[in-house]
């Protein structure tokens, strides 16, 4: 259950995103995507929630949430074509 988080201010760190999303359920993982050469945030990332219900609540409550003057874009993440999830099916 992974959500895409876009329009993240460059100065925001993963722990600040965790603080926001943890209000809506258990977080499995957080990853803010960074440039591999500079290490600078690219302004987007992913948050994996424990359940689909938590994911839906996080999307509802965090989409358009303003943090450091920027309005977050939070939507359900989709795997890119050609990529497979590392998680096993139940």
Secondary structure, 3 states (H helix, E strand, C coil): CEEEEECCCCCCCHHHHHHHHHHHCCEEEEEEEECCCCCCEEEEEEEEECCHHHHHHHHHHHCCCEECCEECEEEECCCCCCCCCCCCCC
